[in-house]
């Protein structure tokens, strides 16, 4: 099956993206998405040209995946422009394991490079081996971890980095 990767349309796609993300995260410890992700903030970053969101579509025009990344912080001058962070990535459970996540990752890396990105990083729960292994399979390297980084005590984060 062929998949298309396209930039999202802020006017039409946000509800579908929200449904996809809720479905993709429904069986994870991060299922309360509203606690850690804001679609309205994402939209603002895209409008400011500091964020990129790409969707994956199947042959029947069904939304099956999405990825969102943004510049780390413009306050860090050139470092903030050149370093991007992946904030959200989701693939529908039915489409998982078919290379869609890797295709989305490649598409967002290429788009970020067009905006002068030199490196991309991501962080996730230290004990989420499936996500960590996915990024390592796509040439991201360990960049360290921080104890109690997310949601208070007991939930440390691992950081992974890739030079583009």
CNS distance restraints for C-alpha pairs under 8 A (distance, minus, plus):
assign (resid   1 and name CA) (resid  58 and name CA) 7.62 0.50 0.50
assign (resid   1 and name CA) (resid  59 and name CA) 7.26 0.50 0.50
assign (resid   2 and name CA) (resid  58 and name CA) 6.56 0.50 0.50
assign (resid   2 and name CA) (resid  59 and name CA) 6.39 0.50 0.50
assign (resid   3 and name CA) (resid  56 and name CA) 6.43 0.50 0.50
assign (resid   3 and name CA) (resid  57 and name CA) 5.61 0.50 0.50
assign (resid   3 and name CA) (resid  58 and name CA) 4.79 0.50 0.50
assign (resid   3 and name CA) (resid  59 and name CA) 6.49 0.50 0.50
assign (resid   3 and name CA) (resid 100 and name CA) 7.62 0.50 0.50
assign (resid   4 and name CA) (resid  56 and name CA) 5.60 0.50 0.50
assign (resid   4 and name CA) (resid  57 and name CA) 5.14 0.50 0.50
assign (resid   4 and name CA) (resid  58 and name CA) 6.49 0.50 0.50
assign (resid   4 and name CA) (resid  59 and name CA) 7.97 0.50 0.50
assign (resid   5 and name CA) (resid  54 and name CA) 6.41 0.50 0.50
assign (resid   5 and name CA) (resid  55 and name CA) 5.59 0.50 0.50
assign (resid   5 and name CA) (resid  56 and name CA) 4.66 0.50 0.50
assign (resid   5 and name CA) (resid  57 and name CA) 6.44 0.50 0.50
assign (resid   5 and name CA) (resid 103 and name CA) 7.75 0.50 0.50
assign (resid   5 and name CA) (resid 104 and name CA) 6.81 0.50 0.50
assign (resid   5 and name CA) (resid 107 and name CA) 7.11 0.50 0.50
assign (resid   6 and name CA) (resid  54 and name CA) 5.39 0.50 0.50
assign (resid   6 and name CA) (resid  55 and name CA) 5.44 0.50 0.50
assign (resid   6 and name CA) (resid  56 and name CA) 6.66 0.50 0.50
assign (resid   6 and name CA) (resid  57 and name CA) 7.88 0.50 0.50
assign (resid   7 and name CA) (resid  52 and name CA) 7.54 0.50 0.50
assign (resid   7 and name CA) (resid  53 and name CA) 5.90 0.50 0.50
assign (resid   7 and name CA) (resid  54 and name CA) 4.38 0.50 0.50
assign (resid   7 and name CA) (resid  55 and name CA) 6.16 0.50 0.50
assign (resid   8 and name CA) (resid  13 and name CA) 6.27 0.50 0.50
assign (resid   8 and name CA) (resid  53 and name CA) 5.92 0.50 0.50
assign (resid   8 and name CA) (resid  54 and name CA) 5.55 0.50 0.50
assign (resid   8 and name CA) (resid  55 and name CA) 5.96 0.50 0.50
assign (resid   9 and name CA) (resid  13 and name CA) 5.50 0.50 0.50
assign (resid   9 and name CA) (resid  14 and name CA) 7.88 0.50 0.50
assign (resid  10 and name CA) (resid  14 and name CA) 6.23 0.50 0.50
assign (resid  10 and name CA) (resid  43 and name CA) 6.74 0.50 0.50
assign (resid  13 and name CA) (resid  17 and name CA) 6.03 0.50 0.50
assign (resid  14 and name CA) (resid  18 and name CA) 6.07 0.50 0.50
assign (resid  14 and name CA) (resid  39 and name CA) 7.18 0.50 0.50
assign (resid  15 and name CA) (resid  19 and name CA) 6.27 0.50 0.50
assign (resid  16 and name CA) (resid  20 and name CA) 6.14 0.50 0.50
assign (resid  16 and name CA) (resid  63 and name CA) 7.47 0.50 0.50
assign (resid  17 and name CA) (resid  21 and name CA) 6.08 0.50 0.50
assign (resid  17 and name CA) (resid  63 and name CA) 7.89 0.50 0.50
assign (resid  17 and name CA) (resid  66 and name CA) 7.26 0.50 0.50
assign (resid  18 and name CA) (resid  22 and name CA) 6.10 0.50 0.50
assign (resid  18 and name CA) (resid  39 and name CA) 7.59 0.50 0.50
assign (resid  19 and name CA) (resid  23 and name CA) 6.13 0.50 0.50
assign (resid  20 and name CA) (resid  24 and name CA) 6.04 0.50 0.50
assign (resid  20 and name CA) (resid  63 and name CA) 7.60 0.50 0.50
assign (resid  20 and name CA) (resid  64 and name CA) 7.31 0.50 0.50
assign (resid  20 and name CA) (resid  65 and name CA) 7.23 0.50 0.50
assign (resid  20 and name CA) (resid  90 and name CA) 7.31 0.50 0.50
assign (resid  20 and name CA) (resid  91 and name CA) 7.42 0.50 0.50
assign (resid  20 and name CA) (resid  92 and name CA) 6.25 0.50 0.50
assign (resid  21 and name CA) (resid  25 and name CA) 6.02 0.50 0.50
assign (resid  21 and name CA) (resid  90 and name CA) 5.77 0.50 0.50
assign (resid  21 and name CA) (resid  91 and name CA) 7.66 0.50 0.50
assign (resid  21 and name CA) (resid  92 and name CA) 7.78 0.50 0.50
assign (resid  22 and name CA) (resid  26 and name CA) 5.72 0.50 0.50
assign (resid  22 and name CA) (resid  31 and name CA) 6.97 0.50 0.50
assign (resid  22 and name CA) (resid  33 and name CA) 7.07 0.50 0.50
assign (resid  23 and name CA) (resid  92 and name CA) 6.73 0.50 0.50
assign (resid  23 and name CA) (resid  93 and name CA) 7.51 0.50 0.50
assign (resid  24 and name CA) (resid  90 and name CA) 5.92 0.50 0.50
assign (resid  24 and name CA) (resid  91 and name CA) 6.04 0.50 0.50
assign (resid  24 and name CA) (resid  92 and name CA) 5.20 0.50 0.50
assign (resid  24 and name CA) (resid  93 and name CA) 5.85 0.50 0.50
assign (resid  25 and name CA) (resid  29 and name CA) 7.96 0.50 0.50
assign (resid  25 and name CA) (resid  30 and name CA) 6.45 0.50 0.50
assign (resid  25 and name CA) (resid  31 and name CA) 4.97 0.50 0.50
assign (resid  25 and name CA) (resid  33 and name CA) 7.82 0.50 0.50
assign (resid  25 and name CA) (resid  90 and name CA) 7.65 0.50 0.50
assign (resid  26 and name CA) (resid  30 and name CA) 7.94 0.50 0.50
assign (resid  26 and name CA) (resid  31 and name CA) 4.98 0.50 0.50
assign (resid  27 and name CA) (resid  31 and name CA) 6.63 0.50 0.50
assign (resid  32 and name CA) (resid  36 and name CA) 7.63 0.50 0.50
assign (resid  33 and name CA) (resid  37 and name CA) 5.67 0.50 0.50
assign (resid  34 and name CA) (resid  38 and name CA) 6.41 0.50 0.50
assign (resid  38 and name CA) (resid  42 and name CA) 6.28 0.50 0.50
assign (resid  39 and name CA) (resid  43 and name CA) 6.13 0.50 0.50
assign (resid  40 and name CA) (resid  44 and name CA) 6.31 0.50 0.50
assign (resid  41 and name CA) (resid  45 and name CA) 6.33 0.50 0.50
assign (resid  42 and name CA) (resid  46 and name CA) 6.31 0.50 0.50
assign (resid  42 and name CA) (resid  51 and name CA) 7.04 0.50 0.50
assign (resid  42 and name CA) (resid  68 and name CA) 7.93 0.50 0.50
assign (resid  43 and name CA) (resid  47 and name CA) 6.22 0.50 0.50
assign (resid  44 and name CA) (resid  48 and name CA) 6.23 0.50 0.50
assign (resid  45 and name CA) (resid  49 and name CA) 6.24 0.50 0.50
assign (resid  45 and name CA) (resid  50 and name CA) 5.17 0.50 0.50
assign (resid  45 and name CA) (resid  51 and name CA) 4.87 0.50 0.50
assign (resid  45 and name CA) (resid  70 and name CA) 7.26 0.50 0.50
assign (resid  46 and name CA) (resid  50 and name CA) 5.78 0.50 0.50
assign (resid  46 and name CA) (resid  51 and name CA) 4.35 0.50 0.50
assign (resid  46 and name CA) (resid  52 and name CA) 5.85 0.50 0.50
assign (resid  46 and name CA) (resid  53 and name CA) 7.56 0.50 0.50
assign (resid  47 and name CA) (resid  51 and name CA) 7.76 0.50 0.50
assign (resid  50 and name CA) (resid  70 and name CA) 5.57 0.50 0.50
assign (resid  50 and name CA) (resid  71 and name CA) 5.54 0.50 0.50
assign (resid  51 and name CA) (resid  68 and name CA) 7.19 0.50 0.50
assign (resid  51 and name CA) (resid  69 and name CA) 5.71 0.50 0.50
assign (resid  51 and name CA) (resid  70 and name CA) 4.03 0.50 0.50
assign (resid  51 and name CA) (resid  71 and name CA) 6.48 0.50 0.50
assign (resid  52 and name CA) (resid  68 and name CA) 5.66 0.50 0.50
assign (resid  52 and name CA) (resid  69 and name CA) 5.47 0.50 0.50
assign (resid  52 and name CA) (resid  70 and name CA) 6.20 0.50 0.50
assign (resid  52 and name CA) (resid 108 and name CA) 7.19 0.50 0.50
assign (resid  52 and name CA) (resid 111 and name CA) 7.61 0.50 0.50
assign (resid  52 and name CA) (resid 112 and name CA) 7.61 0.50 0.50
assign (resid  53 and name CA) (resid  66 and name CA) 7.02 0.50 0.50
assign (resid  53 and name CA) (resid  67 and name CA) 5.61 0.50 0.50
assign (resid  53 and name CA) (resid  68 and name CA) 4.30 0.50 0.50
assign (resid  53 and name CA) (resid  69 and name CA) 6.62 0.50 0.50
assign (resid  53 and name CA) (resid 108 and name CA) 7.62 0.50 0.50
assign (resid  54 and name CA) (resid  66 and name CA) 5.58 0.50 0.50
assign (resid  54 and name CA) (resid  67 and name CA) 5.47 0.50 0.50
assign (resid  54 and name CA) (resid  68 and name CA) 6.59 0.50 0.50
assign (resid  54 and name CA) (resid 104 and name CA) 6.93 0.50 0.50
assign (resid  54 and name CA) (resid 107 and name CA) 7.50 0.50 0.50
assign (resid  54 and name CA) (resid 108 and name CA) 6.80 0.50 0.50
assign (resid  55 and name CA) (resid  63 and name CA) 6.97 0.50 0.50
assign (resid  55 and name CA) (resid  64 and name CA) 7.62 0.50 0.50
assign (resid  55 and name CA) (resid  65 and name CA) 5.59 0.50 0.50
assign (resid  55 and name CA) (resid  66 and name CA) 4.20 0.50 0.50
assign (resid  55 and name CA) (resid  67 and name CA) 6.56 0.50 0.50
assign (resid  55 and name CA) (resid 104 and name CA) 7.33 0.50 0.50
assign (resid  56 and name CA) (resid  63 and name CA) 5.98 0.50 0.50
assign (resid  56 and name CA) (resid  64 and name CA) 5.57 0.50 0.50
assign (resid  56 and name CA) (resid  65 and name CA) 4.75 0.50 0.50
assign (resid  56 and name CA) (resid  66 and name CA) 5.93 0.50 0.50
assign (resid  56 and name CA) (resid 100 and name CA) 7.14 0.50 0.50
assign (resid  56 and name CA) (resid 104 and name CA) 6.88 0.50 0.50
assign (resid  57 and name CA) (resid  61 and name CA) 5.40 0.50 0.50
assign (resid  57 and name CA) (resid  62 and name CA) 5.37 0.50 0.50
assign (resid  57 and name CA) (resid  63 and name CA) 4.76 0.50 0.50
assign (resid  57 and name CA) (resid  64 and name CA) 5.72 0.50 0.50
assign (resid  57 and name CA) (resid  65 and name CA) 7.19 0.50 0.50
assign (resid  58 and name CA) (resid  62 and name CA) 5.43 0.50 0.50
assign (resid  58 and name CA) (resid  63 and name CA) 6.80 0.50 0.50
assign (resid  58 and name CA) (resid  64 and name CA) 6.77 0.50 0.50
assign (resid  64 and name CA) (resid  91 and name CA) 5.73 0.50 0.50
assign (resid  64 and name CA) (resid  92 and name CA) 5.23 0.50 0.50
assign (resid  64 and name CA) (resid  95 and name CA) 6.50 0.50 0.50
assign (resid  65 and name CA) (resid  89 and name CA) 7.62 0.50 0.50
assign (resid  65 and name CA) (resid  90 and name CA) 5.46 0.50 0.50
assign (resid  65 and name CA) (resid  91 and name CA) 4.07 0.50 0.50
assign (resid  65 and name CA) (resid  92 and name CA) 6.03 0.50 0.50
assign (resid  65 and name CA) (resid 100 and name CA) 7.01 0.50 0.50
assign (resid  65 and name CA) (resid 101 and name CA) 7.23 0.50 0.50
assign (resid  65 and name CA) (resid 104 and name CA) 7.70 0.50 0.50
assign (resid  66 and name CA) (resid  88 and name CA) 7.84 0.50 0.50
assign (resid  66 and name CA) (resid  89 and name CA) 5.71 0.50 0.50
assign (resid  66 and name CA) (resid  90 and name CA) 5.43 0.50 0.50
assign (resid  66 and name CA) (resid  91 and name CA) 6.53 0.50 0.50
assign (resid  66 and name CA) (resid 104 and name CA) 6.89 0.50 0.50
assign (resid  67 and name CA) (resid  86 and name CA) 7.54 0.50 0.50
assign (resid  67 and name CA) (resid  87 and name CA) 7.89 0.50 0.50
assign (resid  67 and name CA) (resid  88 and name CA) 5.56 0.50 0.50
assign (resid  67 and name CA) (resid  89 and name CA) 4.21 0.50 0.50
assign (resid  67 and name CA) (resid  90 and name CA) 6.46 0.50 0.50
assign (resid  67 and name CA) (resid 104 and name CA) 6.31 0.50 0.50
assign (resid  67 and name CA) (resid 105 and name CA) 7.21 0.50 0.50
assign (resid  67 and name CA) (resid 108 and name CA) 7.32 0.50 0.50
assign (resid  68 and name CA) (resid  86 and name CA) 5.95 0.50 0.50
assign (resid  68 and name CA) (resid  87 and name CA) 5.79 0.50 0.50
assign (resid  68 and name CA) (resid  88 and name CA) 5.12 0.50 0.50
assign (resid  68 and name CA) (resid  89 and name CA) 6.36 0.50 0.50
assign (resid  68 and name CA) (resid 108 and name CA) 7.73 0.50 0.50
assign (resid  69 and name CA) (resid  84 and name CA) 6.50 0.50 0.50
assign (resid  69 and name CA) (resid  85 and name CA) 5.38 0.50 0.50
assign (resid  69 and name CA) (resid  86 and name CA) 4.11 0.50 0.50
assign (resid  69 and name CA) (resid  87 and name CA) 5.40 0.50 0.50
assign (resid  69 and name CA) (resid  88 and name CA) 7.03 0.50 0.50
assign (resid  69 and name CA) (resid 108 and name CA) 7.38 0.50 0.50
assign (resid  70 and name CA) (resid  84 and name CA) 5.38 0.50 0.50
assign (resid  70 and name CA) (resid  85 and name CA) 5.59 0.50 0.50
assign (resid  70 and name CA) (resid  86 and name CA) 6.66 0.50 0.50
assign (resid  70 and name CA) (resid  87 and name CA) 7.34 0.50 0.50
assign (resid  71 and name CA) (resid  80 and name CA) 6.14 0.50 0.50
assign (resid  71 and name CA) (resid  81 and name CA) 5.84 0.50 0.50
assign (resid  71 and name CA) (resid  82 and name CA) 7.40 0.50 0.50
assign (resid  71 and name CA) (resid  83 and name CA) 6.06 0.50 0.50
assign (resid  71 and name CA) (resid  84 and name CA) 4.30 0.50 0.50
assign (resid  71 and name CA) (resid  85 and name CA) 6.33 0.50 0.50
assign (resid  72 and name CA) (resid  80 and name CA) 5.15 0.50 0.50
assign (resid  72 and name CA) (resid  81 and name CA) 7.10 0.50 0.50
assign (resid  72 and name CA) (resid  83 and name CA) 5.77 0.50 0.50
assign (resid  72 and name CA) (resid  84 and name CA) 5.13 0.50 0.50
assign (resid  72 and name CA) (resid  85 and name CA) 5.88 0.50 0.50
assign (resid  73 and name CA) (resid  77 and name CA) 7.84 0.50 0.50
assign (resid  73 and name CA) (resid  80 and name CA) 4.53 0.50 0.50
assign (resid  73 and name CA) (resid  81 and name CA) 7.07 0.50 0.50
assign (resid  74 and name CA) (resid  78 and name CA) 7.57 0.50 0.50
assign (resid  74 and name CA) (resid  79 and name CA) 7.90 0.50 0.50
assign (resid  74 and name CA) (resid  80 and name CA) 4.76 0.50 0.50
assign (resid  74 and name CA) (resid  81 and name CA) 6.10 0.50 0.50
assign (resid  75 and name CA) (resid  80 and name CA) 6.66 0.50 0.50
assign (resid  76 and name CA) (resid  80 and name CA) 4.69 0.50 0.50
assign (resid  76 and name CA) (resid  81 and name CA) 7.83 0.50 0.50
assign (resid  77 and name CA) (resid  81 and name CA) 6.66 0.50 0.50
assign (resid  78 and name CA) (resid  82 and name CA) 6.05 0.50 0.50
assign (resid  79 and name CA) (resid  83 and name CA) 5.89 0.50 0.50
assign (resid  80 and name CA) (resid  84 and name CA) 7.51 0.50 0.50
assign (resid  81 and name CA) (resid 116 and name CA) 7.10 0.50 0.50
assign (resid  81 and name CA) (resid 117 and name CA) 6.54 0.50 0.50
assign (resid  82 and name CA) (resid 116 and name CA) 5.89 0.50 0.50
assign (resid  82 and name CA) (resid 117 and name CA) 4.08 0.50 0.50
assign (resid  82 and name CA) (resid 118 and name CA) 4.99 0.50 0.50
assign (resid  82 and name CA) (resid 119 and name CA) 6.42 0.50 0.50
assign (resid  83 and name CA) (resid 117 and name CA) 5.77 0.50 0.50
assign (resid  83 and name CA) (resid 118 and name CA) 6.18 0.50 0.50
assign (resid  83 and name CA) (resid 119 and name CA) 5.07 0.50 0.50
assign (resid  83 and name CA) (resid 120 and name CA) 5.82 0.50 0.50
assign (resid  83 and name CA) (resid 121 and name CA) 7.53 0.50 0.50
assign (resid  84 and name CA) (resid 112 and name CA) 7.40 0.50 0.50
assign (resid  84 and name CA) (resid 117 and name CA) 6.52 0.50 0.50
assign (resid  84 and name CA) (resid 119 and name CA) 6.40 0.50 0.50
assign (resid  84 and name CA) (resid 120 and name CA) 4.82 0.50 0.50
assign (resid  84 and name CA) (resid 121 and name CA) 6.37 0.50 0.50
assign (resid  85 and name CA) (resid 120 and name CA) 5.58 0.50 0.50
assign (resid  85 and name CA) (resid 121 and name CA) 4.84 0.50 0.50
assign (resid  85 and name CA) (resid 122 and name CA) 5.50 0.50 0.50
assign (resid  86 and name CA) (resid 120 and name CA) 7.18 0.50 0.50
assign (resid  86 and name CA) (resid 121 and name CA) 6.28 0.50 0.50
assign (resid  86 and name CA) (resid 122 and name CA) 5.06 0.50 0.50
assign (resid  86 and name CA) (resid 123 and name CA) 7.84 0.50 0.50
assign (resid  87 and name CA) (resid 122 and name CA) 6.99 0.50 0.50
assign (resid  89 and name CA) (resid 101 and name CA) 7.64 0.50 0.50
assign (resid  90 and name CA) (resid 101 and name CA) 7.50 0.50 0.50
assign (resid  91 and name CA) (resid  95 and name CA) 6.50 0.50 0.50
assign (resid  91 and name CA) (resid  96 and name CA) 5.97 0.50 0.50
assign (resid  91 and name CA) (resid 100 and name CA) 7.18 0.50 0.50
assign (resid  91 and name CA) (resid 101 and name CA) 6.53 0.50 0.50
assign (resid  92 and name CA) (resid  96 and name CA) 6.24 0.50 0.50
assign (resid  95 and name CA) (resid 100 and name CA) 7.43 0.50 0.50
assign (resid  96 and name CA) (resid 100 and name CA) 7.24 0.50 0.50
assign (resid  96 and name CA) (resid 101 and name CA) 7.81 0.50 0.50
assign (resid  99 and name CA) (resid 103 and name CA) 6.19 0.50 0.50
assign (resid 100 and name CA) (resid 104 and name CA) 6.13 0.50 0.50
assign (resid 101 and name CA) (resid 105 and name CA) 6.10 0.50 0.50
assign (resid 102 and name CA) (resid 106 and name CA) 6.19 0.50 0.50
assign (resid 102 and name CA) (resid 138 and name CA) 6.99 0.50 0.50
assign (resid 103 and name CA) (resid 107 and name CA) 6.18 0.50 0.50
assign (resid 104 and name CA) (resid 108 and name CA) 6.20 0.50 0.50
assign (resid 105 and name CA) (resid 109 and name CA) 6.13 0.50 0.50
assign (resid 106 and name CA) (resid 110 and name CA) 6.19 0.50 0.50
assign (resid 107 and name CA) (resid 111 and name CA) 6.24 0.50 0.50
assign (resid 108 and name CA) (resid 112 and name CA) 5.99 0.50 0.50
assign (resid 109 and name CA) (resid 113 and name CA) 6.16 0.50 0.50
assign (resid 109 and name CA) (resid 120 and name CA) 7.35 0.50 0.50
assign (resid 109 and name CA) (resid 164 and name CA) 7.15 0.50 0.50
assign (resid 110 and name CA) (resid 114 and name CA) 6.47 0.50 0.50
assign (resid 111 and name CA) (resid 115 and name CA) 6.78 0.50 0.50
assign (resid 112 and name CA) (resid 116 and name CA) 6.64 0.50 0.50
assign (resid 112 and name CA) (resid 117 and name CA) 5.27 0.50 0.50
assign (resid 113 and name CA) (resid 117 and name CA) 4.59 0.50 0.50
assign (resid 113 and name CA) (resid 118 and name CA) 6.63 0.50 0.50
assign (resid 113 and name CA) (resid 164 and name CA) 7.02 0.50 0.50
assign (resid 117 and name CA) (resid 164 and name CA) 7.29 0.50 0.50
assign (resid 118 and name CA) (resid 163 and name CA) 5.94 0.50 0.50
assign (resid 118 and name CA) (resid 164 and name CA) 5.21 0.50 0.50
assign (resid 119 and name CA) (resid 161 and name CA) 7.01 0.50 0.50
assign (resid 119 and name CA) (resid 162 and name CA) 5.59 0.50 0.50
assign (resid 119 and name CA) (resid 163 and name CA) 4.29 0.50 0.50
assign (resid 119 and name CA) (resid 164 and name CA) 5.19 0.50 0.50
assign (resid 120 and name CA) (resid 161 and name CA) 5.81 0.50 0.50
assign (resid 120 and name CA) (resid 162 and name CA) 5.36 0.50 0.50
assign (resid 120 and name CA) (resid 163 and name CA) 6.50 0.50 0.50
assign (resid 120 and name CA) (resid 164 and name CA) 7.02 0.50 0.50
assign (resid 121 and name CA) (resid 140 and name CA) 7.88 0.50 0.50
assign (resid 121 and name CA) (resid 159 and name CA) 6.92 0.50 0.50
assign (resid 121 and name CA) (resid 160 and name CA) 5.49 0.50 0.50
assign (resid 121 and name CA) (resid 161 and name CA) 4.26 0.50 0.50
assign (resid 121 and name CA) (resid 162 and name CA) 6.25 0.50 0.50
assign (resid 122 and name CA) (resid 159 and name CA) 5.78 0.50 0.50
assign (resid 122 and name CA) (resid 160 and name CA) 5.40 0.50 0.50
assign (resid 122 and name CA) (resid 161 and name CA) 6.63 0.50 0.50
assign (resid 123 and name CA) (resid 157 and name CA) 6.18 0.50 0.50
assign (resid 123 and name CA) (resid 158 and name CA) 5.43 0.50 0.50
assign (resid 123 and name CA) (resid 159 and name CA) 4.34 0.50 0.50
assign (resid 123 and name CA) (resid 160 and name CA) 6.18 0.50 0.50
assign (resid 124 and name CA) (resid 128 and name CA) 6.98 0.50 0.50
assign (resid 124 and name CA) (resid 131 and name CA) 7.40 0.50 0.50
assign (resid 124 and name CA) (resid 132 and name CA) 7.43 0.50 0.50
assign (resid 124 and name CA) (resid 157 and name CA) 5.37 0.50 0.50
assign (resid 124 and name CA) (resid 158 and name CA) 5.63 0.50 0.50
assign (resid 124 and name CA) (resid 159 and name CA) 6.85 0.50 0.50
assign (resid 125 and name CA) (resid 150 and name CA) 7.80 0.50 0.50
assign (resid 125 and name CA) (resid 155 and name CA) 6.60 0.50 0.50
assign (resid 125 and name CA) (resid 156 and name CA) 5.97 0.50 0.50
assign (resid 125 and name CA) (resid 157 and name CA) 4.58 0.50 0.50
assign (resid 125 and name CA) (resid 158 and name CA) 6.13 0.50 0.50
assign (resid 126 and name CA) (resid 145 and name CA) 7.37 0.50 0.50
assign (resid 126 and name CA) (resid 155 and name CA) 7.36 0.50 0.50
assign (resid 126 and name CA) (resid 156 and name CA) 5.49 0.50 0.50
assign (resid 126 and name CA) (resid 157 and name CA) 4.78 0.50 0.50
assign (resid 126 and name CA) (resid 158 and name CA) 4.91 0.50 0.50
assign (resid 128 and name CA) (resid 132 and name CA) 6.29 0.50 0.50
assign (resid 129 and name CA) (resid 133 and name CA) 5.84 0.50 0.50
assign (resid 130 and name CA) (resid 134 and name CA) 6.21 0.50 0.50
assign (resid 131 and name CA) (resid 135 and name CA) 6.47 0.50 0.50
assign (resid 132 and name CA) (resid 136 and name CA) 6.23 0.50 0.50
assign (resid 132 and name CA) (resid 160 and name CA) 7.94 0.50 0.50
assign (resid 133 and name CA) (resid 137 and name CA) 5.95 0.50 0.50
assign (resid 134 and name CA) (resid 138 and name CA) 6.50 0.50 0.50
assign (resid 135 and name CA) (resid 139 and name CA) 6.55 0.50 0.50
assign (resid 135 and name CA) (resid 140 and name CA) 5.34 0.50 0.50
assign (resid 135 and name CA) (resid 160 and name CA) 7.45 0.50 0.50
assign (resid 136 and name CA) (resid 140 and name CA) 4.72 0.50 0.50
assign (resid 136 and name CA) (resid 141 and name CA) 6.13 0.50 0.50
assign (resid 136 and name CA) (resid 160 and name CA) 7.95 0.50 0.50
assign (resid 139 and name CA) (resid 162 and name CA) 6.58 0.50 0.50
assign (resid 140 and name CA) (resid 160 and name CA) 5.62 0.50 0.50
assign (resid 140 and name CA) (resid 161 and name CA) 5.08 0.50 0.50
assign (resid 140 and name CA) (resid 162 and name CA) 4.69 0.50 0.50
assign (resid 141 and name CA) (resid 160 and name CA) 5.22 0.50 0.50
assign (resid 141 and name CA) (resid 161 and name CA) 5.25 0.50 0.50
assign (resid 141 and name CA) (resid 162 and name CA) 6.32 0.50 0.50
assign (resid 142 and name CA) (resid 158 and name CA) 7.64 0.50 0.50
assign (resid 142 and name CA) (resid 159 and name CA) 6.27 0.50 0.50
assign (resid 142 and name CA) (resid 160 and name CA) 4.71 0.50 0.50
assign (resid 142 and name CA) (resid 161 and name CA) 6.51 0.50 0.50
assign (resid 143 and name CA) (resid 158 and name CA) 7.55 0.50 0.50
assign (resid 143 and name CA) (resid 159 and name CA) 5.18 0.50 0.50
assign (resid 143 and name CA) (resid 160 and name CA) 5.09 0.50 0.50
assign (resid 143 and name CA) (resid 161 and name CA) 5.98 0.50 0.50
assign (resid 144 and name CA) (resid 158 and name CA) 5.92 0.50 0.50
assign (resid 144 and name CA) (resid 159 and name CA) 5.46 0.50 0.50
assign (resid 144 and name CA) (resid 160 and name CA) 7.36 0.50 0.50
assign (resid 145 and name CA) (resid 156 and name CA) 7.01 0.50 0.50
assign (resid 145 and name CA) (resid 157 and name CA) 5.39 0.50 0.50
assign (resid 145 and name CA) (resid 158 and name CA) 4.15 0.50 0.50
assign (resid 145 and name CA) (resid 159 and name CA) 5.71 0.50 0.50
assign (resid 146 and name CA) (resid 156 and name CA) 5.65 0.50 0.50
assign (resid 146 and name CA) (resid 157 and name CA) 5.44 0.50 0.50
assign (resid 146 and name CA) (resid 158 and name CA) 6.66 0.50 0.50
assign (resid 147 and name CA) (resid 153 and name CA) 7.90 0.50 0.50
assign (resid 147 and name CA) (resid 154 and name CA) 7.56 0.50 0.50
assign (resid 147 and name CA) (resid 155 and name CA) 7.08 0.50 0.50
assign (resid 147 and name CA) (resid 156 and name CA) 4.40 0.50 0.50
assign (resid 147 and name CA) (resid 157 and name CA) 6.68 0.50 0.50
assign (resid 148 and name CA) (resid 152 and name CA) 5.44 0.50 0.50
assign (resid 148 and name CA) (resid 153 and name CA) 4.64 0.50 0.50
assign (resid 148 and name CA) (resid 154 and name CA) 5.42 0.50 0.50
assign (resid 148 and name CA) (resid 155 and name CA) 4.93 0.50 0.50
assign (resid 148 and name CA) (resid 156 and name CA) 4.38 0.50 0.50
assign (resid 148 and name CA) (resid 157 and name CA) 7.26 0.50 0.50
assign (resid 149 and name CA) (resid 153 and name CA) 7.74 0.50 0.50
assign (resid 149 and name CA) (resid 155 and name CA) 6.43 0.50 0.50
assign (resid 149 and name CA) (resid 156 and name CA) 5.04 0.50 0.50
assign (resid 149 and name CA) (resid 157 and name CA) 5.67 0.50 0.50
assign (resid 150 and name CA) (resid 155 and name CA) 5.62 0.50 0.50
assign (resid 150 and name CA) (resid 156 and name CA) 6.20 0.50 0.50
assign (resid 150 and name CA) (resid 157 and name CA) 6.61 0.50 0.50
assign (resid 151 and name CA) (resid 155 and name CA) 6.47 0.50 0.50
